[in-house]
Amino acid sequence: MNSRNLIWPSFFIVGAAKCGTTSLWDHLKSHPQVFLPGIKEPHYFTSDVQPPEFAAEHCTGDLETYQQLYQPAKGFAAIGDASTGYLWDQNAARRIHEVSPNAKIIVILRDPVVRAHSQYLMELLKGVETEQSFYKALRREVVPNEACRLLTYLYVEAGMYYAQVHRYLEIFGRDQVLVLLFDDLTTRPQVVLSRVTEHIGVESISLDTAELSAPVNPYRKQRFGTAHRLATRVLSRDLRRKLFPPAVSRWLRYNSLLYDTKKPPLDAQSRRYLEEIYDPDISRLEELLGRKLPELRKSWKVAETTG
C-alpha cells in the first residue's frame, strides 16, 4: 500500500471502556464535519495479544482493512477512531504518535469502581464472562494470563487511570489531550460536546436535548433474547436509524417491556477490594492533572451512608 495514500485519524477517543465513549461517538457521527467509520472500535493500534474472536471483530494490526475504513474520509475536517483499548494498552499511544503526531486525544474517566462493575455486567450479558461472582472475577485478574490480555479480563487494570493518562500526556503533550468526566457527559452533555468539537477543530453543533441525555450503551438484559438476536441480525444499526425516528428508537431501546434495566447491586466485598486499590491511584491522578476529582469516588460515599 502506497504510504502517500494512507489516511490517518486526526483525533482518537481512547477510552476508558464503559465511560460514555459510545455516547460521544454516536453524537459525533451526526456532525457534518466529522468522519467516524462504521466500526466503533477498530483497535488497529492495540498491541496486546488477542483471542481469535476479538481479531475477527476488529482490525488489530491489519493496515489494509484499517485504511479501507477511512477511504470515504477525504474532505472531512476531523477524522476519528474510538477504540477504548488504546487507553490501557501500553504501546498504543506511541504507535498512534508515530503516524499521527498532531492527533487530538480524548479521554473519558468514570468512578473506577462503578466502571469495573459495569464492564463485568456487560460481559456477563454478552456471554463472554462466565464467572457469576464479581469478586472471583476480580481476583482472577491477579493471575497473569499473557496469552489473552483482552479487556474482558482487565476489570481492575482498566481503571488504573494514572499511568494511562500520564502516558498520553507525556507522548502528546497537555494541549493535545482532553480529559473529560463521565458525570459531566451525562449531566452537561452539550457543554462536553462543545469542548470536544473545539478540541478537534470543528464547529460546535446543537443536538436534541433528549438525544444527548439518553445513554447509548446502558445495562439492558433482554427479556426475549432469541427475538432480540433475530431482529438485530436482520436490521443493522444503520438501517434501524433510517427506518425509525429518534423518539421511536429511544422507546425501543429502553422500553421496560423489552428490557430489564435494573442493574444487579455491587457487593460490599468487591467494593472494598476495589476502593483500596483505586484510592491511591486517583490521588496520583489528581496530582498529575492539578485538580480534585471527587466524581471518581462518587459512589464510595453513597455506599458508606446507605450501607
C-alpha positions in Angstrom: 0.0 0.0 0.0 1.4 3.4 -1.0 2.2 5.4 2.1 1.2 8.6 0.3 -2.3 7.4 0.1 -2.7 6.5 3.7 -5.3 8.3 5.7 -4.8 8.5 9.5 -7.3 9.8 12.1 -6.8 13.3 13.4 -8.4 12.5 16.7 -8.8 9.5 19.0 -11.3 8.7 21.7 -9.1 6.3 23.6 -11.3 5.3 26.5 -11.9 4.3 29.1 -14.3 1.4 28.5 -17.8 1.9 30.0 -17.2 5.6 30.4 -19.5 7.1 27.8 -17.3 6.7 24.7 -20.1 5.1 22.7 -22.4 8.0 23.5 -19.8 10.5 22.4 -19.0 8.5 19.3 -22.8 8.4 18.5 -23.1 12.2 18.9 -20.1 13.0 16.8 -21.2 10.7 14.0 -24.0 13.2 13.3 -21.6 16.1 12.9 -21.3 17.0 9.2 -17.5 17.9 9.5 -16.6 14.7 11.4 -15.9 11.3 9.9 -16.0 8.2 12.0 -16.1 4.7 10.5 -19.0 2.3 10.9 -16.9 0.1 13.2 -16.8 2.0 16.5 -13.7 0.3 17.8 -11.2 -0.6 15.0 -8.4 -1.3 17.6 -5.8 -1.1 14.9 -3.1 0.3 17.3 -3.8 -2.3 20.0 -0.6 -4.3 20.6 -1.5 -6.9 23.2 -2.2 -10.5 22.1 -5.9 -11.0 21.5 -8.0 -14.2 21.1 -9.3 -15.1 17.6 -12.9 -13.9 18.2 -11.5 -10.4 19.1 -9.4 -10.2 15.9 -12.4 -11.2 13.8 -14.5 -8.2 15.1 -11.7 -5.6 14.8 -8.7 -5.0 12.6 -5.8 -5.0 15.1 -2.6 -4.6 13.2 -4.3 -5.0 9.8 -3.3 -1.9 7.8 -5.2 -2.7 4.7 -8.5 -3.3 6.5 -8.0 -0.2 8.7 -7.3 2.0 5.7 -10.3 0.7 3.9 -12.4 2.1 6.8 -11.1 5.6 6.1 -11.2 5.8 2.3 -14.5 7.7 2.5 -13.0 10.2 4.9 -11.3 12.5 2.4 -12.5 16.1 2.7 -13.7 15.9 6.3 -12.3 18.4 8.8 -11.9 15.8 11.6 -11.3 12.1 11.2 -11.7 9.9 14.3 -11.1 6.5 15.8 -12.9 5.5 19.1 -11.1 2.4 20.5 -11.2 2.1 24.3 -8.3 -0.4 24.3 -5.9 2.4 23.4 -6.0 3.8 26.9 -4.9 0.8 28.8 -2.6 -0.7 26.1 0.9 0.2 26.9 2.1 0.7 23.3 -1.0 2.3 21.6 -0.1 5.9 22.4 3.4 5.5 21.0 2.0 3.7 17.9 -0.6 6.4 17.3 2.0 9.2 17.7 4.3 7.6 15.1 1.7 8.1 12.3 -0.4 11.0 13.6 1.8 13.1 16.0 -0.6 16.1 15.9 -3.6 14.0 16.8 -6.0 15.2 19.4 -6.7 12.7 22.2 -9.9 12.4 24.1 -10.1 10.6 27.4 -13.3 10.0 29.5 -13.0 8.8 33.1 -15.6 7.4 35.4 -15.7 6.3 39.0 -13.4 3.2 38.5 -15.4 1.0 41.0 -18.6 1.6 39.1 -16.8 1.3 35.8 -15.4 -2.1 36.6 -18.8 -3.5 37.8 -20.5 -2.1 34.7 -18.0 -3.7 32.4 -18.4 -7.0 34.2 -22.2 -6.9 33.8 -21.8 -6.1 30.1 -19.5 -9.1 29.5 -21.8 -11.3 31.6 -24.8 -10.4 29.4 -22.7 -11.0 26.2 -21.8 -14.4 27.4 -18.1 -13.6 27.3 -17.8 -13.7 31.1 -18.9 -16.9 32.7 -17.9 -16.3 36.3 -21.1 -15.5 38.3 -19.2 -13.9 41.2 -17.9 -10.4 40.5 -15.4 -10.8 43.4 -14.0 -14.0 42.0 -13.7 -12.4 38.5 -11.7 -9.5 40.1 -9.4 -11.9 42.0 -8.8 -13.9 38.8 -7.1 -10.9 37.4 -4.1 -11.2 39.8 -3.1 -14.4 37.9 -1.1 -13.4 34.8 -2.5 -14.5 31.5 -0.3 -13.1 28.8 -1.8 -15.3 26.1 -5.1 -13.4 26.4 -5.0 -9.8 27.8 -8.4 -9.0 26.4 -10.1 -6.1 28.1 -12.7 -8.6 29.4 -10.1 -9.8 31.9 -8.8 -6.3 32.9 -11.7 -5.1 35.1 -9.2 -3.7 37.7 -6.4 -2.7 35.4 -8.6 -0.7 33.0 -9.5 1.6 35.9 -5.9 2.4 36.9 -6.1 5.8 35.3 -2.9 7.5 36.5 -0.4 5.6 34.4 -2.7 5.6 31.4 -3.3 9.3 31.3 0.3 10.1 32.2 1.4 8.1 29.1 -0.7 10.2 26.7 0.3 13.5 28.4 3.9 12.6 28.1 3.8 11.5 24.5 1.3 14.0 23.0 1.6 17.0 25.5 -1.2 18.5 27.6 -2.5 20.7 24.7 -3.4 17.7 22.7 -5.1 15.6 25.4 -8.6 16.4 26.6 -9.6 14.7 29.9 -13.3 14.5 30.5 -15.5 13.0 33.2 -18.4 10.6 32.6 -20.5 12.6 35.1 -20.2 15.8 33.0 -21.1 13.9 29.9 -24.3 12.6 31.5 -25.3 15.8 33.3 -24.0 18.5 30.9 -23.7 16.8 27.5 -24.0 19.9 25.4 -21.1 21.6 27.3 -18.9 18.5 26.9 -19.8 18.2 23.2 -18.8 21.8 22.7 -15.5 21.2 24.4 -14.9 18.2 22.2 -15.7 19.9 18.9 -13.4 22.8 19.9 -10.7 20.4 20.8 -10.8 18.5 17.4 -11.2 21.7 15.4 -14.8 21.6 14.1 -17.8 23.9 14.5 -19.9 23.4 17.6 -23.4 21.9 17.0 -26.6 21.7 19.0 -28.3 18.3 19.3 -31.7 17.4 20.6 -31.6 17.5 24.4 -33.4 14.2 24.9 -31.0 12.6 22.4 -28.0 13.9 24.2 -29.1 12.9 27.7 -30.1 9.3 26.7 -27.4 6.8 27.4 -26.4 4.9 24.2 -25.0 1.8 25.8 -26.7 1.2 29.2 -27.3 -2.0 31.1 -30.1 -3.8 29.3 -30.9 -7.5 29.8 -33.2 -8.7 27.0 -36.4 -10.2 28.2 -36.9 -12.0 24.9 -33.3 -12.9 23.9 -34.0 -15.0 20.8 -36.3 -12.4 19.2 -33.8 -9.7 20.0 -30.9 -11.5 18.4 -33.0 -12.2 15.3 -34.1 -8.6 15.0 -30.6 -7.1 15.3 -29.3 -9.7 12.8 -31.9 -8.7 10.2 -31.8 -5.0 10.8 -28.4 -3.4 11.1 -27.8 -0.4 13.3 -27.6 2.0 10.3 -30.8 0.5 8.8 -32.6 0.9 12.1 -31.6 4.5 12.3 -33.1 5.1 8.8 -36.3 3.2 9.5 -37.1 4.6 13.0 -37.2 8.2 14.1 -35.2 9.1 17.2 -38.3 9.0 19.5 -39.2 5.5 18.3 -35.6 4.3 18.6 -35.4 5.5 22.2 -38.7 3.8 23.1 -37.5 0.5 21.6 -34.1 0.9 23.3 -35.3 1.5 26.8 -38.8 0.0 27.0 -39.3 -1.9 30.2 -41.4 -4.5 28.4 -38.5 -5.4 26.2 -35.6 -5.0 28.6 -34.8 -5.4 32.3 -32.7 -2.3 33.0 -32.3 -2.7 36.8 -28.6 -3.4 37.4 -27.7 -6.1 40.0 -26.1 -4.3 43.0 -22.4 -4.3 43.6 -21.5 -6.5 46.6 -19.7 -5.0 49.6 -16.7 -7.3 49.4 -15.9 -6.3 45.8 -16.4 -2.6 46.6 -13.9 -2.7 49.5 -11.4 -4.6 47.4 -11.6 -2.1 44.5 -11.6 1.1 46.7 -8.4 0.0 48.4 -6.8 -0.4 45.0 -8.1 2.7 43.4 -7.8 5.3 46.2 -4.0 6.0 45.9 -4.2 5.8 42.1 -6.9 8.5 42.0 -4.8 10.7 44.3 -1.8 10.4 42.0 -4.1 11.3 39.0 -5.4 14.4 40.9 -1.8 15.5 41.4 -1.0 14.9 37.8 -4.0 16.9 36.5 -3.7 19.6 39.2 -7.4 19.3 40.3 -9.6 17.3 42.7 -11.7 14.6 41.1 -14.5 13.8 43.6 -16.5 12.3 40.7 -14.1 9.4 40.6 -15.1 8.5 44.2 -18.7 9.5 43.8 -20.3 6.1 44.6 -18.0 5.4 47.6 -19.6 8.0 50.0 -23.1 7.0 48.9 -22.3 3.4 49.7 -20.9 4.3 53.1 -24.0 6.3 54.1 -26.5 3.7 52.8 -24.6 0.6 53.7 
